[in-house]
Amino acid sequence: MRVALLSYRSKTHCGGQGVYVRLLSSGLVELGHEVEVFSGQPYPEELDPRVRLTEVPSLDLYCDENPFRTPHPREIRDRLDVLEVATMWTAGFPEPRTFSLRAARLLRERLADFDVVHDNQCLGTGLLDIAKHLPVVATVHHPITRDRAVDLAAAKWWRKPLVHRWYGFLGMQQRVARRLPELVTVSSTSATDIATDFGVDPAQLHVVPLGVDTELFAPRPAPRVPGRIVAVASADKPLKGVAHLLRACARMRSLRSIELHLVAKLEPNGPTEKLIAELGLTDIVTVHSGVADLELAELLASAEVAAIPSLYEGFSLPAVEAMASGTPLVVSRAGALPEVVGEPGVCAELTTPGDDAALATVIGGLLDDPARRARMQLACRERAVTVFSWESVAAQTVEVYRRAIERHAGSEQEEGARADR
């Protein structure tokens, strides 16, 4: 098949979207398919050399060097640029809509080049234009309504209108999702939540879990560092529960020697940086940002425990990467996390979301029990290798493509028959 894979932002270290694009596209070409990635900024890094990249430039208003920047008037090229900057200036998030419209404009000129279009969590209105001409499949990792709910709960009263405005794109995503017959999601939990929050027919949803590179993410011969905890998260997002992990570490440090390695890009002088200082944890917390995959794999394999204290997860690629590294987990009993890690006590211990004391007790108990950790290390590795692989993910995704292509062809035949009548 000839696949156009759309992603409105794809740099690996801006979130799981970039990892998904890179590894799924590689898995698809390994199966013999042709893949072209259409991406907005930040662009993907280290794509498989067999995968073609087409850049879809935006105004890049959220670039790392100058977020929420004001573009020079000479940068404004067309009405989509005007829409993008006007949405940002009015506290909205424009990228899903504007990227989809730019991608649709490009694809209208190249309809003969592709058999199927696969959207990665954009769900912008431009997809509906593409769907008139080509089969469209969309991946919805989880409904962003869950992020909005957590952000609203954490926001001060005066910020709540701004949070509502930022998530203004959600109405569009809900409408577009309901009109795309084939949707991919990454867990049964996400499928249920998408059907509930987006009003999607469950028959539209196909569960295809994420995969992991089990050669890169693997146990290392070096001994694990005593007391080392690793967490991979967007730390300044309340949804990820990092504040609860930091408070749990403050409780634990008086009873045992620990160190926390936090893989995250922190906002300068933002909530996480402030909390680390307020809790007096600067001597035991190390923050890593923009780490390469090899560095992340080595860090996970060096830890005695990996922690995922999220208040909600539609899947959790860091959980799978930790399991592949043979690192026992402590995770919240939230969203799809129990589904990903399997039976409690085998690969992971589960805790109540948002309960700092319980989190400290469970992590501390695991750090104090080397025999239990040894059993869990073997189970983690076995589950990752057996259940999660990108080859399987790609093959299952292709089956969804086939369904979309067959459905689209049937729709075109019906339209032709009606025209003849």
C-alpha positions in Angstrom: 0.0 0.0 0.0 0.9 3.7 -0.4 0.3 5.4 2.9 0.2 9.1 3.7 0.9 9.4 7.4 -0.2 12.8 8.9 1.1 14.2 12.1 0.7 17.8 13.1 3.8 17.7 15.3 6.2 14.8 15.3 9.5 15.5 17.0 10.2 12.5 19.2 10.8 14.5 22.4 7.6 16.6 22.1 5.5 13.7 23.2 4.4 10.2 22.2 3.1 11.3 18.9 6.6 11.6 17.5 7.6 8.1 18.7 4.4 6.7 17.2 5.1 8.2 13.8 8.7 7.1 13.7 8.2 3.5 14.8 4.9 2.8 13.0 6.3 4.2 9.7 9.3 2.0 10.1 7.2 -1.1 10.9 5.0 -0.4 7.8 8.0 -0.1 5.4 9.5 -3.3 6.9 6.3 -5.1 5.8 6.8 -3.7 2.2 4.5 -0.7 2.2 5.4 2.8 1.0 5.1 5.5 3.6 5.3 9.3 3.3 5.0 11.3 6.5 3.4 14.7 6.2 4.4 16.7 9.4 4.1 20.1 10.9 6.8 21.5 13.2 8.5 20.3 15.1 9.5 17.8 12.4 10.3 14.1 13.1 13.9 13.1 13.7 15.6 9.9 12.7 12.9 8.5 10.4 13.6 5.2 8.7 15.6 6.2 5.6 13.0 4.3 3.5 10.3 6.7 4.8 9.8 10.0 2.8 9.2 13.2 4.8 7.1 16.0 3.4 7.3 19.1 5.6 4.0 21.0 6.1 5.3 24.4 7.4 3.2 26.4 9.9 4.1 29.6 11.6 5.7 27.5 14.3 4.2 29.6 17.1 5.2 27.2 19.8 8.8 26.6 19.0 11.1 25.8 21.9 13.2 28.9 21.4 10.3 31.4 21.3 7.0 29.9 22.4 3.9 32.1 21.7 5.9 34.3 19.5 4.5 37.1 17.3 5.3 36.5 13.7 6.6 39.3 11.5 4.0 40.5 9.0 6.2 39.2 6.1 5.7 35.7 7.4 2.0 35.7 6.8 1.5 33.9 3.5 -2.3 33.2 3.3 -5.6 33.0 5.2 -4.5 29.8 7.1 -1.6 31.8 8.6 -4.0 34.5 9.6 -6.3 31.9 11.2 -3.3 30.3 13.0 -2.0 33.5 14.6 -5.5 34.9 15.4 -6.4 31.7 17.2 -3.2 31.9 19.3 -3.7 35.6 20.1 -7.2 34.7 21.4 -5.8 32.0 23.7 -6.7 29.0 21.5 -4.6 26.2 20.1 -4.8 26.3 16.3 -2.5 23.5 15.1 -4.9 20.6 14.7 -7.2 22.7 12.5 -4.6 24.6 10.5 -2.4 21.6 9.9 -5.3 19.5 8.6 -6.3 22.2 6.2 -2.7 22.6 4.9 -2.3 18.8 4.5 -5.6 18.6 2.6 -4.4 21.3 0.3 -1.2 19.3 -0.5 -3.0 16.0 -0.9 -5.6 17.4 -3.3 -2.7 17.8 -5.7 -1.5 14.2 -5.2 -4.6 12.0 -4.9 -3.2 9.4 -7.3 -0.1 8.9 -5.2 -1.8 7.2 -2.2 -4.1 4.4 -1.3 -4.9 5.5 2.2 -4.4 8.4 4.5 -3.6 7.8 8.2 -4.1 10.8 10.6 -2.3 10.8 14.0 -4.5 12.5 16.6 -5.1 15.7 14.5 -8.8 15.2 13.7 -8.9 18.5 12.0 -11.7 19.5 9.5 -9.3 19.2 6.6 -9.6 15.4 7.0 -13.2 15.6 5.9 -12.2 17.1 2.6 -9.5 14.4 2.2 -12.1 11.7 2.9 -14.1 12.8 -0.1 -11.3 11.5 -2.3 -9.3 8.9 -0.3 -9.9 6.4 2.5 -9.0 8.0 5.8 -8.0 6.2 9.1 -7.4 8.2 12.2 -5.5 7.2 15.4 -7.0 8.7 18.6 -4.6 7.8 21.4 -7.1 9.0 24.0 -9.8 11.6 24.2 -8.3 15.0 25.0 -11.4 15.7 27.0 -9.7 13.9 29.9 -6.7 16.3 29.7 -9.1 19.2 29.8 -11.0 17.9 32.8 -7.8 17.5 34.8 -6.4 20.9 33.8 -9.7 22.6 34.7 -9.7 20.9 38.1 -6.1 22.1 38.8 -6.7 25.7 37.4 -7.4 28.7 39.7 -10.8 30.2 39.1 -9.5 33.0 36.9 -7.7 30.7 34.6 -10.6 28.3 33.9 -12.0 30.4 31.0 -8.5 30.3 29.4 -8.3 26.5 29.8 -11.7 26.2 28.1 -10.5 28.4 25.3 -7.2 26.5 24.8 -9.2 23.3 24.4 -11.6 24.9 21.9 -10.4 22.5 19.2 -12.1 19.6 21.0 -15.5 20.3 19.5 -13.9 20.0 16.0 -12.2 16.8 17.0 -15.4 15.3 18.2 -17.3 16.2 15.1 -14.6 14.9 12.7 -14.2 11.6 14.7 -17.9 10.9 14.4 -17.7 11.2 10.6 -14.6 8.9 10.0 -15.7 5.3 9.8 -12.3 3.8 10.8 -10.6 4.9 14.0 -7.6 3.3 15.7 -7.0 3.5 19.4 -4.4 2.0 21.6 -6.3 0.3 24.4 -9.8 -1.0 25.3 -9.9 1.7 28.0 -9.3 4.5 25.4 -11.9 2.9 23.1 -14.6 3.1 25.8 -13.6 6.7 26.8 -13.6 7.8 23.1 -17.0 6.3 22.5 -18.3 8.1 25.7 -16.6 11.5 25.3 -16.7 11.9 21.5 -20.1 10.2 20.9 -18.4 7.7 18.5 -20.0 4.5 17.5 -18.0 1.7 19.2 -18.1 -0.2 15.8 -15.8 2.6 14.4 -13.0 1.8 16.9 -10.2 -0.7 16.4 -7.8 -1.4 19.3 -4.2 -1.7 18.2 -1.7 -1.4 21.1 1.5 0.5 20.8 4.8 -1.3 20.4 8.4 -1.1 21.7 11.8 -1.6 20.2 12.8 -4.6 22.4 16.4 -4.6 21.1 17.0 -1.0 22.2 14.9 -1.1 25.4 16.4 -4.1 27.1 18.1 -5.0 30.4 21.8 -4.1 30.6 24.6 -6.1 32.2 25.6 -3.2 34.6 24.0 -3.5 38.0 21.0 -1.2 38.8 21.7 1.9 40.9 20.4 1.4 44.4 17.4 3.6 45.2 17.1 5.0 41.7 13.6 5.9 40.5 12.9 7.0 36.9 9.8 8.8 35.6 9.1 9.8 32.0 6.4 12.4 31.8 5.2 15.9 30.6 6.0 17.1 34.1 4.1 20.4 34.1 0.9 18.8 33.0 -1.3 18.0 36.0 -2.6 14.9 34.2 0.8 13.2 34.6 0.7 13.4 38.4 4.4 14.4 38.7 3.6 16.6 41.7 2.3 13.6 43.6 5.5 11.7 42.8 7.6 14.6 44.1 5.6 14.7 47.3 6.0 10.9 47.7 9.8 11.3 47.3 9.8 13.9 50.0 8.1 11.4 52.3 10.5 8.6 51.3 13.8 10.4 51.6 13.7 10.5 55.4 13.5 6.7 55.5 15.9 5.6 52.8 18.4 6.8 50.2 16.7 7.6 46.9 17.3 9.5 43.7 14.6 10.5 41.2 15.5 10.9 37.5 12.7 12.8 35.7 12.7 12.7 31.9 10.8 15.8 31.0 11.1 19.3 29.6 10.3 21.7 32.4 8.9 25.2 32.0 11.6 27.6 33.5 10.4 28.6 36.9 7.2 26.6 36.2 5.2 24.6 38.7 7.4 21.5 38.7 10.7 23.5 39.2 9.1 25.4 42.0 7.8 22.3 43.7 11.2 20.6 43.6 12.7 23.6 45.3 9.8 24.0 47.9 10.1 20.3 48.9 13.9 20.6 49.2 14.5 17.9 46.6 17.1 19.6 44.4 19.8 17.3 45.7 18.0 14.1 44.7 16.1 15.1 41.6 17.8 15.1 38.2 15.9 16.4 35.2 16.7 15.1 31.7 15.3 16.9 28.7 15.6 16.0 25.0 17.3 12.7 25.7 18.2 10.4 22.8 16.5 7.0 22.7 19.7 5.2 23.7 20.2 7.4 26.7 16.6 6.9 27.7 16.9 3.1 27.3 20.1 3.1 29.5 18.5 5.3 32.1 15.4 3.0 32.4 17.6 -0.1 32.6 19.7 1.5 35.4 16.7 2.1 37.7 15.3 -0.2 40.4 11.8 1.2 39.9 10.0 3.2 37.1 7.0 5.3 38.3 4.0 6.4 36.3 1.8 8.5 38.7 -0.6 9.7 36.0 -4.2 10.6 36.8 -5.2 9.3 33.4 -3.4 7.5 30.5 -4.9 6.3 27.2 -2.0 3.9 26.9 1.6 4.6 28.2 4.6 4.1 26.0 7.0 4.7 28.9 5.4 1.8 30.8 6.1 -0.5 27.8 9.6 0.8 27.5 10.2 0.3 31.2 8.9 -3.3 31.0 11.1 -4.0 28.0 14.0 -2.7 30.1 13.1 -5.2 32.8 12.3 -2.4 35.2 9.5 -3.0 37.8 6.8 -0.4 37.7 4.7 1.5 40.2 1.7 2.9 38.3 -1.6 4.6 39.1 -4.8 2.6 38.9 -6.0 5.0 36.2 -7.1 4.9 32.6 -5.4 2.2 30.6 -2.4 1.7 32.9 -3.7 -1.5 34.5 -4.5 -2.9 31.1 -1.0 -2.1 29.8 1.0 -3.5 32.8 -1.2 -6.6 33.3 -2.0 -8.5 36.5 -1.2 -6.5 39.6 2.0 -7.5 41.3 3.5 -9.3 38.3 5.1 -6.4 36.3 3.8 -3.5 38.3 2.3 -2.5 41.7 -0.8 -0.3 41.4 -1.7 2.7 43.6 -4.6 5.1 44.0 -4.2 8.1 41.6 -3.3 11.3 43.4 -2.5 9.6 46.8 1.0 10.8 47.7 1.2 8.7 50.9 0.1 5.5 49.1 2.6 6.1 46.3 5.4 6.6 48.8 4.5 3.4 50.6 4.3 1.3 47.5 7.5 2.6 45.9 9.4 2.3 49.2 8.2 -1.2 49.8 9.4 -2.3 46.3 12.8 -0.6 46.8 13.1 -2.5 50.1 12.4 -5.9 48.5 15.1 -7.1 46.1 13.6 -10.6 45.7 10.3 -9.2 44.5 12.0 -6.8 42.2 14.0 -9.7 40.7 10.9 -11.7 39.9 9.2 -8.6 38.4 12.2 -7.8 36.2 11.8 -11.2 34.5 8.1 -10.8 34.1 8.4 -7.3 32.7 10.8 -8.3 30.0 8.6 -11.4 29.1 5.5 -9.3 28.8 7.1 -6.6 26.6 8.6 -9.1 24.2 5.4 -11.3 24.0 2.7 -8.7 23.8 4.2 -5.5 22.4 6.1 -5.3 19.1 6.0 -2.8 16.3 5.9 -5.5 13.6 2.6 -6.7 15.1 1.3 -3.1 15.5 2.0 -2.4 11.8 0.4 -5.6 10.6 -2.8 -4.9 12.7 -2.9 -1.3 11.4 -2.7 -2.5 7.8 -5.8 -4.6 8.4 -7.6 -1.4 9.4 -6.3 0.2 6.2 -7.8 -2.6 4.2 -11.2 -2.1 5.8 -11.1 1.6 5.1 -10.1 1.0 1.4 -12.9 -1.5 0.9 -15.5 0.8 2.6 -14.4 3.8 0.5 -14.6 1.7 -2.7 -18.1 0.6 -1.8 -19.2 4.2 -1.1 -17.8 5.3 -4.5 -19.8 2.5 -6.2 -23.0 3.4 -4.4 -22.5 7.1 -5.5 -21.9 6.0 -9.1 -25.0 3.9 -9.1 -27.1 6.7 -7.7 -25.7 9.0 -10.4 -26.6 6.5 -13.1 -30.2 6.4 -11.8 
